[in-house]
Amino acid sequence: MDARTQNHRLTRRGMLQAGSAALAGVAALTVAEAQDDGVPRSTDHHLTNESVRGPENPPLAQENPNSVWAPDTDNGTVPPFKYSFALAHKRIDTGGWTRQVTARELPIAKTLAGVEMRLTAGGVRELHWHLPAEWALMLYGNARITAVDQQGRSFVDDVAEGDLWLFPAGIPHSIQGLGPDGCQFLLVFNDGDFDEFETFLITDWMTHTPKEVLAKNFKVPAATFDNVSKRAPYIFQTGLPGDLKAEQNQAGQGTGGVPQTLAFRTSQMKPNKVTAGGEVKIIDSTNFPVTPISTAMVKLKPGGLRELHWHPNADEWQYYMSGKGRMTVFAAGTRARTMDVQAGDVGYVLQSNPHYIENTGDTDLVFLEMFDSPHYEDVSLAEWMAHTPHQLVDQHLHVGTAMIDAIPKTEVVIDPA
């Protein structure tokens, strides 16, 4: 793809838009509407009609102020669109632990599921495979990953914090923590019903295959398999792997390596856009050809706003890595809901549902936008308005054509807060 085409695609990616004056104007409008509807409200919620006299959960309420006291613009019933990994069951084994957020925990999340996993130095996620593709982001430490494709071609490589990998659907693979302190990573699967605890494991398969069949298959005595564990190790502790080059050469004997790398070094990628308000990196099949899952890696500075937009081609699965913020989703038919988000949360927005994400904290809000599509796409409200006849837009909104004229003709992507 040439630079001109790439730049055109980027202008279609509505990202982040902020501005203290604009936010102040929205706040003032909300107050006016609250007064106009005849319902008394207060900013500190001291009025009798706002009082709470029953049981409360103060810590949970403090983390979710926009659920306890929703903005006046919220309306109707919108299903919850976030779930925290902190609430997920953690399975602990000798070599580390894992937990997951799927459609069982967050029913709205039908297209994608997420797993957090921690491996010790030498800890191994057993050789396995599964039906959906596996997209991964290293959150901490270092790991060695292996895979073998349908032609027997191998992939062995080391990945570090910030790196990605992609194991295609049905391809067998493994992950091992390296020194000095192993690793932790996020896995994303393009199936909301995926279950990390129900994958195809090499030891499980061999345990449930008669030894005489194994002996015939590998042309060795049946006793060779006497020590195969009857309980699948799953995540187990062992020693560190050998030299990387030596293991790559061993795995590639006779067939060679895979034709395209399964790893992606985000640290070596320049952001698609950087402004005083933050930055964004887009990773999809245009720069990581093997991936069927696309992502935007977004960093919002305090007060920053991921502008009003929607995604026309896929649902959006979110993972919040640091900071805190809030998101409002407009679900059509006058329905809208605002929820607070923070590090460790998963968010989910249905295809074509408009929304924004605002940094409400005093540190950077860093999060992933994930899509079950090889191509990243979105539609920006501001860009839509800028490229529609301005008189027509004003006839709808009555904001004045001067305001519409001032909207940038190419997306700013990130404005200062």
C-alpha positions as CSV (number, residue, x, y, z in Angstrom):
1,M,0.0,0.0,0.0
2,D,1.5,3.4,-1.0
3,A,1.6,6.4,1.4
4,R,-1.2,8.1,-0.3
5,T,-3.6,5.2,0.1
6,Q,-2.4,4.7,3.7
7,N,-3.0,8.3,4.6
8,H,-6.5,8.1,3.0
9,R,-7.3,5.1,5.2
10,L,-6.1,6.9,8.3
11,T,-8.4,9.9,7.6
12,R,-11.3,7.4,7.8
13,R,-10.2,6.3,11.3
14,G,-12.0,8.7,13.7
15,M,-9.8,8.5,16.8
16,L,-9.6,11.0,19.5
17,Q,-11.0,14.5,19.9
18,A,-10.9,16.7,23.0
19,G,-11.1,20.3,24.0
20,S,-11.8,21.8,27.4
21,A,-14.0,24.5,26.0
22,A,-16.2,21.9,24.1
23,L,-16.5,19.7,27.2
24,A,-17.4,22.7,29.3
25,G,-20.1,23.6,26.8
26,V,-21.5,20.0,27.0
27,A,-21.5,20.2,30.8
28,A,-23.4,23.5,30.7
29,L,-26.0,22.1,28.3
30,T,-26.5,19.1,30.6
31,V,-27.2,21.4,33.6
32,A,-29.7,23.4,31.6
33,E,-31.5,20.3,30.5
34,A,-31.7,19.0,34.0
35,Q,-33.4,22.2,35.1
36,D,-35.8,22.3,32.1
37,D,-37.2,18.8,32.7
38,G,-38.6,19.9,36.1
39,V,-36.7,17.3,38.1
40,P,-34.6,18.8,40.9
41,R,-31.0,17.7,40.8
42,S,-27.8,18.7,42.7
43,T,-24.2,18.3,41.8
44,D,-23.5,16.7,45.2
45,H,-26.7,14.6,45.3
46,H,-27.9,16.0,48.6
47,L,-31.6,16.5,47.7
48,T,-34.3,14.3,49.2
49,N,-35.2,12.8,45.8
50,E,-31.6,11.8,45.3
51,S,-31.1,10.2,48.7
52,V,-30.1,6.5,49.3
53,R,-31.4,4.9,52.5
54,G,-30.8,1.2,51.8
55,P,-27.6,-1.0,51.6
56,E,-24.7,0.3,49.6
57,N,-21.3,-0.9,48.4
58,P,-19.2,2.2,48.7
59,P,-16.0,0.9,47.1
60,L,-17.9,-0.3,44.0
61,A,-19.9,2.9,43.9
62,Q,-16.7,5.0,44.0
63,E,-15.3,3.1,41.1
64,N,-18.5,3.5,39.0
65,P,-19.8,7.1,39.6
66,N,-21.5,7.2,36.2
67,S,-23.6,4.2,37.0
68,V,-24.5,5.4,40.5
69,W,-25.3,8.9,39.2
70,A,-25.7,8.7,35.5
71,P,-25.4,11.7,33.2
72,D,-28.8,13.3,32.4
73,T,-28.2,12.3,28.8
74,D,-28.4,8.5,29.7
75,N,-31.8,7.0,29.0
76,G,-33.5,3.6,28.7
77,T,-32.2,0.2,29.2
78,V,-28.8,-0.6,27.8
79,P,-27.2,-3.9,28.8
80,P,-23.9,-3.7,30.7
81,F,-20.9,-3.4,28.3
82,K,-18.0,-3.9,30.7
83,Y,-16.6,-6.6,32.9
84,S,-13.4,-6.6,35.0
85,F,-10.7,-9.3,34.9
86,A,-10.5,-8.8,38.7
87,L,-13.9,-10.7,38.9
88,A,-12.8,-13.6,36.7
89,H,-11.9,-17.0,38.2
90,K,-8.1,-17.4,38.3
91,R,-6.8,-20.9,37.6
92,I,-3.4,-21.5,39.3
93,D,-1.0,-24.2,38.2
94,T,2.7,-24.9,38.9
95,G,3.9,-22.7,36.1
96,G,1.6,-19.7,36.5
97,W,-2.0,-18.8,36.3
98,T,-4.8,-17.7,33.8
99,R,-8.2,-16.2,33.8
100,Q,-10.7,-15.3,31.1
101,V,-13.5,-12.9,30.2
102,T,-15.9,-14.5,27.6
103,A,-19.5,-14.3,26.6
104,R,-20.3,-16.3,29.7
105,E,-19.0,-13.4,31.9
106,L,-20.0,-10.6,29.5
107,P,-23.0,-11.8,27.5
108,I,-22.9,-8.9,25.0
109,A,-19.4,-10.0,23.8
110,K,-20.3,-12.4,21.1
111,T,-17.4,-12.0,18.7
112,L,-14.3,-11.9,20.8
113,A,-13.1,-13.3,24.1
114,G,-10.0,-12.4,26.2
115,V,-7.6,-14.3,28.5
116,E,-4.9,-13.0,30.8
117,M,-2.0,-15.4,31.5
118,R,1.1,-15.3,33.8
119,L,4.0,-17.7,33.3
120,T,6.9,-18.0,35.6
121,A,10.5,-18.2,34.3
122,G,10.5,-21.6,32.7
123,G,6.7,-21.9,33.0
124,V,5.1,-23.5,29.9
125,R,1.6,-23.2,28.5
126,E,1.3,-26.7,27.2
127,L,1.5,-27.6,23.5
128,H,-2.1,-27.1,22.3
129,W,-4.4,-25.7,19.6
130,H,-7.9,-24.4,19.4
131,L,-10.6,-23.5,16.8
132,P,-10.3,-19.7,16.8
133,A,-7.2,-17.6,16.0
134,E,-5.1,-16.3,18.9
135,W,-4.0,-12.7,18.9
136,A,-1.7,-11.7,21.8
137,L,0.0,-8.7,23.4
138,M,2.9,-9.1,25.8
139,L,2.1,-7.0,28.9
140,Y,5.3,-7.8,30.9
141,G,8.5,-9.8,30.7
142,N,9.8,-12.1,28.0
143,A,8.6,-15.4,26.4
144,R,9.5,-17.9,23.8
145,I,6.7,-18.9,21.4
146,T,6.5,-21.8,19.0
147,A,4.2,-22.9,16.2
148,V,4.0,-25.4,13.3
149,D,1.8,-24.8,10.2
150,Q,-0.1,-27.2,8.0
151,Q,3.0,-27.8,5.8
152,G,5.2,-28.6,8.9
153,R,7.0,-25.3,8.7
154,S,8.1,-24.0,12.1
155,F,8.1,-20.7,13.9
156,V,10.2,-20.2,17.0
157,D,10.9,-16.7,18.4
158,D,11.3,-14.7,21.6
159,V,8.9,-11.8,22.3
160,A,9.2,-9.0,24.9
161,E,6.9,-6.4,26.5
162,G,4.8,-4.6,23.9
163,D,5.3,-7.3,21.2
164,L,2.3,-9.0,19.5
165,W,1.9,-12.5,18.1
166,L,-0.8,-14.2,16.0
167,F,-1.4,-18.0,15.9
168,P,-3.9,-18.8,13.1
169,A,-6.9,-21.0,13.8
170,G,-6.1,-24.6,14.3
171,I,-2.3,-24.2,14.3
172,P,-0.5,-26.0,17.2
173,H,1.7,-23.7,19.4
174,S,3.2,-23.1,22.9
175,I,4.3,-20.3,25.1
176,Q,7.1,-20.4,27.7
177,G,8.2,-17.7,30.2
178,L,11.9,-16.6,30.0
179,G,14.1,-15.1,32.6
180,P,14.5,-13.2,34.8
181,D,10.8,-13.2,35.9
182,G,8.7,-14.9,33.2
183,C,5.9,-13.0,31.6
184,Q,2.3,-11.9,31.5
185,F,0.2,-11.4,28.4
186,L,-3.2,-10.8,27.0
187,L,-4.8,-13.3,24.5
188,V,-7.7,-12.4,22.3
189,F,-9.8,-15.0,20.4
190,N,-12.2,-14.3,17.6
191,D,-15.0,-16.3,19.3
192,G,-16.9,-14.9,22.2
193,D,-17.7,-18.4,23.5
194,F,-14.1,-19.5,23.5
195,D,-13.0,-21.4,26.7
196,E,-9.4,-21.3,27.7
197,F,-9.9,-24.4,29.9
198,E,-11.3,-26.5,27.0
199,T,-8.5,-26.5,24.4
200,F,-6.8,-29.4,22.6
201,L,-3.8,-30.4,24.7
202,I,-1.1,-32.8,23.4
203,T,-0.9,-34.8,26.7
204,D,-4.6,-35.0,27.0
205,W,-4.9,-36.4,23.5
206,M,-2.2,-39.0,24.0
207,T,-3.6,-40.1,27.3
208,H,-6.9,-40.8,25.6
209,T,-5.3,-42.8,22.7
210,P,-4.5,-46.5,23.2
211,K,-0.8,-47.1,23.6
212,E,-0.7,-49.7,20.9
213,V,-2.1,-47.1,18.5
214,L,0.6,-44.6,19.6
215,A,3.2,-47.3,19.2
216,K,2.1,-48.0,15.7
217,N,1.9,-44.3,14.8
218,F,5.5,-43.5,16.0
219,K,7.0,-47.0,15.3
220,V,8.3,-47.4,18.9
221,P,7.4,-49.8,21.8
222,A,4.2,-49.1,23.6
223,A,6.1,-48.8,26.9
224,T,7.6,-45.5,25.5
225,F,4.4,-43.8,26.6
226,D,4.2,-45.1,30.1
227,N,5.3,-41.8,31.6
228,V,2.9,-39.6,29.7
229,S,1.0,-37.7,32.5
230,K,-2.5,-38.8,33.1
231,R,-3.3,-35.3,34.2
232,A,-2.7,-32.7,31.5
233,P,0.1,-30.4,32.8
234,Y,-1.7,-27.3,31.2
235,I,0.6,-24.6,32.7
236,F,3.6,-26.4,34.2
237,Q,7.1,-25.5,35.6
238,T,10.2,-26.7,33.9
239,G,13.7,-25.4,33.1
240,L,14.4,-22.5,30.7
241,P,14.6,-23.3,26.9
242,G,17.8,-23.7,25.0
243,D,19.6,-21.3,22.7
244,L,17.1,-19.6,20.4
245,K,19.1,-20.1,17.2
246,A,19.7,-23.8,18.0
247,E,16.0,-24.4,18.7
248,Q,15.0,-22.5,15.5
249,N,17.4,-24.7,13.4
250,Q,16.2,-27.9,15.1
251,A,12.5,-27.1,14.5
252,G,13.1,-26.1,10.9
253,Q,14.9,-29.2,9.8
254,G,13.5,-30.6,6.5
255,T,10.7,-28.1,6.1
256,G,12.1,-24.7,7.0
257,G,10.2,-21.8,8.7
258,V,6.8,-20.3,8.1
259,P,6.7,-17.8,5.1
260,Q,5.4,-14.9,7.2
261,T,6.4,-14.0,10.7
262,L,3.8,-14.6,13.4
263,A,5.2,-11.9,15.7
264,F,5.0,-8.1,15.4
265,R,7.3,-5.6,17.2
266,T,5.1,-2.7,18.1
267,S,8.0,-0.9,19.8
268,Q,9.5,-0.5,16.3
269,M,6.3,1.0,14.9
270,K,5.8,4.7,14.7
271,P,2.3,5.8,15.8
272,N,-0.1,6.6,13.0
273,K,-0.9,9.9,14.7
274,V,0.7,11.9,17.6
275,T,-0.6,15.2,19.0
276,A,-0.4,17.0,22.3
277,G,-3.5,14.9,23.3
278,G,-2.0,11.4,22.9
279,E,-1.3,8.9,20.2
280,V,-2.6,5.9,18.3
281,K,-1.2,2.9,16.5
282,I,-3.2,0.9,14.0
283,I,-2.3,-2.8,13.5
284,D,-4.2,-4.8,11.0
285,S,-3.5,-6.9,7.9
286,T,-2.0,-4.0,6.1
287,N,1.1,-4.0,8.3
288,F,0.7,-7.5,10.0
289,P,-0.5,-9.7,7.1
290,V,-1.2,-12.9,9.0
291,T,-3.7,-11.3,11.4
292,P,-7.5,-11.8,11.0
293,I,-8.0,-9.5,14.0
294,S,-7.3,-5.7,13.8
295,T,-6.5,-3.4,16.7
296,A,-6.1,0.3,17.6
297,M,-3.6,0.9,20.5
298,V,-4.8,4.2,22.0
299,K,-3.1,6.5,24.6
300,L,-5.2,9.4,25.9
301,K,-3.7,12.1,28.0
302,P,-5.7,13.4,31.0
303,G,-8.9,15.1,29.8
304,G,-8.5,13.6,26.3
305,L,-11.5,12.3,24.4
306,R,-11.6,9.4,21.9
307,E,-14.0,11.3,19.6
308,L,-17.6,10.4,18.9
309,H,-17.5,7.6,16.3
310,W,-18.7,4.1,15.3
311,H,-17.3,1.0,13.6
312,P,-19.3,-0.1,10.5
313,N,-17.6,-3.5,10.0
314,A,-17.4,-5.2,13.4
315,D,-18.1,-5.2,17.1
316,E,-15.4,-3.5,19.3
317,W,-13.8,-5.5,22.2
318,Q,-11.8,-3.2,24.5
319,Y,-9.0,-3.9,27.0
320,Y,-8.0,-1.1,29.4
321,M,-4.3,-1.3,30.3
322,S,-3.8,1.8,32.6
323,G,-5.7,4.8,33.8
324,K,-9.4,5.4,34.2
325,G,-12.1,6.9,32.1
326,R,-15.8,6.7,31.1
327,M,-17.6,5.6,27.9
328,T,-21.1,6.4,26.7
329,V,-22.7,4.1,24.2
330,F,-25.7,5.3,22.2
331,A,-27.9,2.2,21.4
332,A,-30.5,4.0,19.2
333,G,-34.2,4.4,20.0
334,T,-33.3,7.1,22.6
335,R,-31.3,4.6,24.6
336,A,-27.8,5.5,25.9
337,R,-25.7,4.5,28.9
338,T,-22.5,5.7,30.5
339,M,-20.1,3.4,32.4
340,D,-16.7,4.0,34.1
341,V,-13.7,2.0,33.1
342,Q,-10.2,1.4,34.5
343,A,-7.2,-0.8,34.2
344,G,-8.1,-4.5,33.9
345,D,-11.6,-3.9,32.5
346,V,-13.0,-5.3,29.3
347,G,-15.4,-3.1,27.3
348,Y,-17.6,-4.1,24.4
349,V,-19.5,-2.0,21.8
350,L,-21.8,-3.5,19.2
351,Q,-21.2,-2.9,15.5
352,S,-22.2,0.6,14.4
353,N,-23.2,1.7,17.9
354,P,-21.8,5.3,18.3
355,H,-19.7,5.9,21.4
356,Y,-16.7,7.9,22.9
357,I,-14.1,7.2,25.6
358,E,-13.0,10.1,27.8
359,N,-9.9,10.1,30.1
360,T,-11.3,11.2,33.5
361,G,-8.1,10.5,35.5
362,D,-4.9,12.4,36.1
363,T,-2.7,9.8,34.3
364,D,-2.7,8.5,30.7
365,L,-5.6,6.2,29.7
366,V,-4.2,3.4,27.6
367,F,-6.5,0.8,26.0
368,L,-6.9,-1.5,23.0
369,E,-9.7,-1.5,20.5
370,M,-10.0,-5.0,19.0
371,F,-12.1,-6.2,16.0
372,D,-12.9,-9.5,14.4
373,S,-11.9,-8.2,11.1
374,P,-8.5,-8.0,9.2
375,H,-9.1,-4.4,8.4
376,Y,-9.6,-1.5,10.8
377,E,-12.5,0.8,10.0
378,D,-14.5,3.6,11.7
379,V,-16.7,6.6,11.0
380,S,-16.1,9.9,12.7
381,L,-19.1,12.1,13.6
382,A,-17.0,15.2,13.0
383,E,-15.8,14.0,9.6
384,W,-19.3,13.1,8.5
385,M,-20.5,16.5,9.4
386,A,-17.6,18.2,7.7
387,H,-18.2,16.5,4.4
388,T,-22.0,16.9,4.3
389,P,-23.4,20.2,2.9
390,H,-23.1,22.5,5.9
391,Q,-26.5,24.2,5.4
392,L,-28.1,20.7,5.6
393,V,-26.3,19.9,8.8
394,D,-27.3,23.2,10.4
395,Q,-30.9,22.6,9.4
396,H,-30.8,19.4,11.5
397,L,-28.8,20.7,14.5
398,H,-29.2,24.5,14.5
399,V,-25.6,25.1,15.7
400,G,-24.7,27.7,13.1
401,T,-22.8,27.1,9.9
402,A,-19.7,28.8,11.3
403,M,-19.3,25.9,13.8
404,I,-19.6,23.4,11.0
405,D,-17.3,25.3,8.7
406,A,-14.6,25.2,11.4
407,I,-14.6,21.4,11.6
408,P,-11.2,20.1,10.2
409,K,-11.6,18.6,6.7
410,T,-9.2,15.8,7.6
411,E,-9.4,14.2,11.0
412,V,-7.3,15.7,13.7
413,V,-7.3,12.3,15.3
414,I,-6.2,13.6,18.8
415,D,-6.7,17.1,20.0
416,P,-5.1,18.5,23.2
417,A,-7.3,18.1,26.3
